[in-house]
């Protein structure tokens, strides 16, 4: 699992704004005037599991319980 700092990429736009892009689901989480303004929105982001599965394949459990 990625740490909070590794989970998002920041793209600097020609108009001076900054995009936050989730590296797991590739969604643009927010566009703000500065990187500091992105932190709260990044903290609230949770990936849609269907989008993650589409990009990375089926989500598999970390372990299997055998009965």
Secondary structure, DSSP 4 states (H G I P E B T S, - for coil): ---HHHHEEEEE-TTS-EEEEETTT--EEEEESSGGGHHHHHHH----HHHHHHHH-----S-----
